[in-house]
Amino acid sequence: MIGWIGISLGDVTGIGPEVTLKALARELDADATRYLLLGDADCVRRLNEDLRLRLDIKPFAEAHGSGGARIFVHNPLSEPLAESLIDGSPAAARAAIAWLKDGAERCLRQELDALVTAPVNKQAIVRSGHAFIGQTEFLSELSGTNRTAMMLLGQDDRGRWLRVTLATTHLPLRMVPDHITQAKVELAIELAAQACRDLGLPTARIGVCGLNPHAGEGGEMGTEEITVIGPAVRTAQQRHPNVKGPMSADALFYYAFRGDYDVVVAMYHDQGLGPLKMVAFEQGVNWTLGLPFIRTSPDHGTAYDIAGEGVADPSSMRAAIRLAKQLAAQRG
């Protein structure tokens, strides 16, 4: 570890910068980690003043010889953003991509232990001229790998965890069956098993969802469980004996939440994220598995409707920062 966590500030017309500064205000005293904010310095300064956080934030150029400061800001863009931007501004969207790219490249150069990414708006980015599916896909392409998966994890107020890995991510629902392959399901299981080890859960008890209601009812409601998911599970069991499935998702999430499984592998976005957000909407974290560096993010969007009001809850961002530090410490 080098003791640096990067945070790309996302869409500045959303709540990303606000929840970042609030989270740091609560987390700063936990350890000696230094933080590099990748974003607009003027925006950060104004927000720090408006929220009355009194954080000591210095330009990254002053990182050496900066006294006790532990939060620094750097904007890889040559020009600062305008002070007042409309929601989803093209300028804000393009800046968010530049900050995300800079943070990932710093991780690849091992200048940061991990990257935490604040929310962006996919539609705004596409409208600004970028071909964009999501931050997960962007970082995967930038890193030169297609062997990644999303894990969403969080706990409720009683400390009960739910962890979900997705076999497919951002797809229209009608396209999901065509994109579920044995290789993708096997990869999701393998990455979920590695994630268990990274989290100190060596038994890696993994439950795999079916795609169809009641896991296909023996082929009466669909055959993907027989032709794709079942073979993937049997192959994975050769390496990871505690993998079970395919199972009906409506029952599996109940069993996972009561503690029978460490991770659920879901077949598509809303199959997995509906239960996760019900359990941990305020504290859920998105962890990209399979990247050559650690990347986490809060499990919420830009929330344009409350941006600028100072009322955004930083719990999910703080959880993302804490997970990034935990994983970095585990890797050493």
C-alpha positions in Angstrom: 0.0 0.0 0.0 1.1 3.6 -0.7 -1.7 5.1 1.4 -3.6 6.9 -1.3 -7.3 6.5 -2.3 -8.5 8.3 -5.4 -12.1 9.6 -5.7 -13.4 10.7 -9.0 -16.2 13.2 -8.3 -18.6 12.2 -11.1 -21.3 14.6 -12.3 -20.9 17.9 -10.4 -24.5 18.8 -11.2 -25.5 15.7 -9.1 -24.8 14.8 -5.4 -21.4 13.1 -6.0 -19.2 16.0 -4.8 -21.5 16.6 -1.8 -21.6 13.0 -0.6 -17.8 12.7 -1.1 -16.9 15.7 1.1 -19.5 14.7 3.7 -18.1 11.1 3.8 -14.6 12.3 4.1 -15.5 14.6 7.0 -16.8 11.5 8.9 -14.0 9.1 7.8 -10.9 11.3 8.0 -10.0 10.5 11.6 -10.3 6.7 11.0 -6.7 6.3 9.8 -3.9 8.0 8.0 -5.1 7.5 4.5 -4.6 10.4 2.0 -7.3 11.1 -0.6 -6.9 12.5 -4.1 -10.1 14.1 -5.4 -10.3 14.1 -9.1 -12.5 17.0 -10.0 -13.0 20.7 -10.2 -11.1 22.5 -7.5 -13.4 25.6 -7.5 -16.4 23.3 -7.1 -14.8 21.5 -4.2 -13.8 24.8 -2.5 -17.3 26.3 -2.8 -19.0 23.1 -1.6 -16.6 22.8 1.4 -17.6 26.4 2.4 -21.3 25.9 1.7 -21.5 22.7 3.8 -19.4 24.3 6.5 -17.2 21.2 6.7 -13.9 23.1 7.1 -11.9 20.3 5.5 -8.3 21.1 4.8 -8.1 20.5 1.0 -5.0 21.4 -0.9 -4.0 21.3 -4.6 -2.4 18.0 -5.5 0.7 19.9 -6.6 1.3 20.7 -2.9 1.1 17.1 -1.7 4.8 17.1 -0.8 5.5 19.4 2.1 1.8 20.1 2.8 2.0 19.7 6.5 -0.9 17.7 8.0 -3.3 18.0 5.0 -4.6 14.6 3.8 -7.2 15.7 1.2 -6.0 16.9 -2.2 -7.7 17.9 -5.4 -6.6 17.7 -9.0 -8.3 18.6 -12.2 -6.7 17.0 -15.3 -8.7 19.3 -17.5 -7.0 22.6 -18.6 -10.1 24.7 -17.8 -12.3 24.8 -14.7 -16.0 24.3 -15.0 -18.5 27.1 -15.0 -19.9 27.8 -11.5 -23.5 27.3 -12.6 -24.4 24.3 -14.8 -27.8 22.8 -15.6 -28.6 19.2 -14.5 -26.8 16.8 -16.8 -24.8 19.5 -18.5 -22.6 18.2 -21.4 -19.6 20.0 -19.9 -20.2 18.3 -16.5 -20.6 14.9 -18.3 -17.4 15.3 -20.3 -15.5 16.3 -17.2 -16.8 13.3 -15.3 -15.4 11.0 -17.9 -12.0 12.8 -17.9 -11.8 12.5 -14.1 -12.8 8.8 -14.2 -10.2 8.1 -16.8 -7.4 9.9 -14.9 -8.2 8.0 -11.7 -8.1 4.7 -13.5 -4.8 5.5 -15.2 -3.3 6.5 -11.9 -4.4 3.1 -10.5 -2.9 1.3 -13.4 0.4 3.2 -12.8 0.1 2.1 -9.1 -0.1 5.7 -7.9 -3.3 5.0 -6.0 -4.3 2.0 -3.9 -7.9 2.1 -5.1 -10.4 4.3 -7.0 -13.8 5.2 -5.6 -16.1 6.6 -8.3 -19.0 9.1 -7.5 -22.2 8.8 -9.6 -22.4 9.8 -13.2 -25.5 10.1 -15.5 -25.3 7.7 -18.4 -27.8 9.6 -20.6 -25.9 12.9 -20.1 -22.6 11.3 -21.0 -24.1 9.8 -24.2 -25.7 13.1 -25.1 -22.3 14.8 -24.6 -20.8 12.7 -27.4 -19.4 9.6 -25.6 -20.4 6.1 -26.4 -21.0 4.9 -22.8 -22.8 2.0 -21.2 -21.6 2.5 -17.6 -18.6 3.1 -15.4 -18.0 -0.6 -15.0 -17.8 -1.2 -18.8 -15.7 2.0 -19.3 -13.1 0.9 -16.7 -13.1 -2.7 -18.1 -12.3 -1.4 -21.6 -9.7 1.1 -20.3 -8.0 -1.8 -18.4 -8.0 -4.1 -21.4 -10.1 -6.8 -19.8 -13.6 -8.2 -20.4 -13.4 -10.6 -17.5 -15.2 -8.4 -15.0 -18.4 -8.5 -13.0 -20.4 -6.2 -10.7 -20.8 -7.1 -7.1 -23.2 -5.1 -5.0 -23.1 -5.5 -1.3 -24.5 -4.0 1.9 -25.9 -4.7 5.3 -29.1 -3.8 7.1 -29.3 -2.0 10.5 -29.0 -5.4 12.2 -25.7 -6.3 10.5 -27.2 -8.8 8.1 -25.3 -8.8 4.8 -26.4 -9.4 1.2 -23.8 -9.7 -1.6 -24.9 -10.0 -5.2 -22.7 -10.7 -8.3 -24.3 -10.1 -11.7 -23.8 -12.4 -14.7 -25.1 -9.6 -17.0 -25.3 -5.9 -16.3 -26.9 -3.0 -18.2 -29.1 -4.6 -20.8 -32.7 -4.2 -21.9 -34.7 -7.0 -20.3 -35.7 -8.6 -23.6 -32.0 -9.1 -24.5 -31.0 -10.8 -21.3 -31.6 -14.5 -22.3 -29.4 -14.1 -25.4 -26.6 -12.7 -23.3 -26.5 -15.3 -20.6 -23.8 -17.8 -21.6 -22.2 -20.6 -19.7 -18.9 -18.7 -19.8 -20.5 -15.6 -18.3 -22.1 -17.5 -15.5 -18.9 -19.4 -14.8 -17.0 -16.1 -14.7 -19.5 -14.5 -12.3 -19.1 -17.5 -10.0 -15.3 -17.5 -10.2 -15.1 -13.8 -9.4 -17.6 -14.1 -6.6 -15.5 -16.9 -5.1 -12.4 -14.7 -5.3 -14.3 -11.8 -3.7 -15.2 -14.1 -0.8 -11.6 -14.8 -0.2 -10.8 -11.0 -0.4 -13.5 -10.4 2.2 -12.2 -13.1 4.5 -15.0 -15.5 3.7 -13.0 -18.6 2.6 -15.9 -21.1 2.4 -17.3 -19.1 -0.5 -20.9 -20.3 -0.2 -22.4 -19.2 -3.5 -26.1 -19.5 -4.5 -26.8 -19.2 -8.2 -30.2 -17.9 -9.4 -32.1 -19.3 -12.3 -33.3 -17.0 -15.0 -37.0 -18.1 -15.2 -39.7 -18.3 -12.5 -39.1 -21.3 -10.3 -35.8 -21.9 -12.0 -37.6 -23.0 -15.2 -39.8 -25.7 -13.6 -37.7 -28.5 -15.2 -38.0 -26.8 -18.6 -41.7 -26.0 -18.5 -41.0 -22.2 -18.1 -37.7 -22.0 -20.0 -34.6 -24.0 -20.7 -31.7 -21.7 -19.8 -31.4 -23.5 -16.4 -30.9 -26.8 -18.2 -28.8 -25.7 -21.1 -26.6 -22.9 -19.7 -26.8 -22.1 -16.0 -26.8 -25.7 -14.7 -23.8 -26.7 -16.7 -22.0 -23.6 -15.5 -22.7 -24.5 -11.9 -21.5 -28.1 -12.3 -18.3 -26.9 -13.9 -17.7 -24.3 -11.1 -18.3 -27.0 -8.4 -15.2 -28.7 -9.5 -13.2 -25.8 -8.1 -15.7 -24.5 -5.6 -17.7 -27.2 -3.9 -20.0 -24.8 -2.0 -21.7 -23.5 -5.2 -25.4 -24.4 -5.4 -28.0 -23.8 -8.1 -29.7 -22.9 -10.2 -32.3 -22.0 -7.7 -35.5 -19.9 -7.9 -34.5 -16.3 -7.1 -37.5 -15.6 -4.9 -36.4 -18.3 -2.5 -32.6 -17.9 -2.8 -32.5 -14.3 -1.7 -34.4 -15.2 1.5 -31.9 -18.0 2.2 -28.9 -15.7 1.5 -30.3 -13.0 3.7 -30.7 -15.3 6.7 -27.0 -16.3 6.3 -27.0 -19.6 4.3 -25.0 -18.1 1.4 -22.2 -15.6 1.3 -23.0 -14.4 -2.3 -25.8 -14.7 -4.7 -25.0 -14.8 -8.4 -28.0 -13.1 -10.2 -28.6 -13.4 -13.9 -29.6 -9.8 -14.6 -29.5 -6.3 -13.1 -32.9 -5.9 -11.5 -33.0 -9.5 -10.3 -30.1 -8.8 -8.1 -30.4 -5.1 -7.3 -34.0 -5.1 -6.2 -33.3 -7.3 -3.1 -30.0 -5.6 -2.5 -31.4 -2.1 -2.4 -34.3 -3.2 -0.2 -31.8 -4.4 2.3 -29.2 -1.7 2.0 -30.4 1.2 0.0 -28.5 3.8 2.0 -25.3 1.8 2.5 -25.0 -0.4 -0.6 -21.7 -0.5 -2.4 -20.8 -1.4 -6.0 -17.5 -3.3 -6.3 -16.1 -4.1 -9.8 -14.6 -7.6 -9.7 -11.9 -8.6 -12.1 -10.2 -5.3 -12.7 -6.5 -5.0 -12.2 -7.1 -2.4 -9.5 -9.7 -1.9 -6.8 -12.8 0.1 -7.8 -15.8 0.8 -5.6 -18.7 3.2 -5.8 -21.8 4.2 -3.9 -24.9 2.3 -5.1 -27.0 5.3 -6.0 -27.2 7.8 -8.9 -26.8 11.5 -9.3 -30.1 12.4 -7.6 -30.5 15.7 -9.5 -33.7 16.3 -7.6 -31.9 17.0 -4.3 -28.5 18.2 -5.7 -27.4 21.5 -4.2 -29.8 21.3 -1.2 -27.2 19.9 1.2 -29.4 17.0 2.3 -27.8 14.1 0.5 -26.9 11.1 2.7 -23.2 10.1 2.4 -23.6 6.7 4.0 -23.2 4.7 0.7 -20.1 6.8 -0.3 -18.6 6.3 3.1 -19.2 2.6 2.8 -17.5 2.6 -0.6 -14.5 4.4 0.7 -14.2 2.0 3.7 -14.5 -1.1 1.5 -11.8 0.3 -0.8 -9.5 0.8 2.1 -10.3 -2.7 3.5 -9.5 -4.3 0.2 -6.3 -2.3 -0.3 -5.1 -3.4 3.2 -5.9 -7.0 2.4 -3.8 -6.8 -0.8 -1.0 -5.1 1.1 
